[in-house]
């Protein structure tokens, strides 16, 4: 599998929360060769299953990305908006955007020149209510082509950097989607005889309400969420972030299953897969939190891919970290539960 090409394809398709259809189709087509059953849920998530022995181990990553939502017509050809997911207002002024209306429209976010800014506003990010999108269209044209509630994605230019790093928007969590598709390929090549369900979920960036709903009808005995987490950059405390290109982060939190955490760590060491630890004192802020409440409750693990510049258009990950995430997940599936135990892996 050409991971770089797969990731490029995934991040080049828009999928703002609640509008994931296009990226779901791309991910579905990429997963299809490696699973025995594939379908789309009423909520728009993708589920693919390798049919084997025993209850399923669910592997989860989310399709959606952060963006904006149109809230009002601003007059003089401008559109007002608010965030759809955790958009950082510091990054917005002067941003290029794509409005997903009846047709895709290019726009730019307004910016007040520094020469005209008030002294008290110097160095401050503008609130969403103070910004607008300029498309160059008249008010009449806008009302025909753009409806209130239309989603807006942040225009990005995916790029391959040096030493196997790649940059662009929506690496959160298309990197996780790519890791799961690669996991499915590894399991097919290993002739996996265990049941594994891959779920590509929706609406994570607006509260994470779809992971448990997607997995509800799966006969699961455990789940592992795959997401991104913080990689170190200047100004970030090393206790809050991992090193990029040094392996996936295995999560440890009071809400995560310690047996599954220990099992993944042991497998990584036995198989020579580089890994790092991510220690959290409460919840994880990922779908792992939601999956623990599935039905009567599930043992859940978390594996995260280190990512720089989260929630920007230049999110940066390492292809090697994605590959090692897939290796860790595949080896965890193939190892099965600890001998003599009901086991969660």
Secondary structure, DSSP 8 states (H G I E B T S, - for coil): --HHHHHHHHHTS--BTT--HHHHHHHHHHHGGG-SEEEE-TTS-EEEEE--EEEEEEEEEE--B-EEEEEEEEETTEEEEEEESS--GGGTTT-EEEEESSSEEEEEE----TTTS-GGGTT----GGG--EE-S--HHHHHHH--TT-EEEE----EE-GGGEEEETTHHHHHHHHHHHHHHHHHHHTT--EEEEEEEE--GGGT--SHHHHHTTS-EEEEEEEEEEEB--TTS-GGG-B-TTS-EEEEE-TTS-HHHHHHHHHHHHHHT--EEEEE-SS--SSHHHHHTTSTT--EEEEEEEEEBSTTSTTEEEEHHHHHHHHHHHHHHHHH-S-TTS----
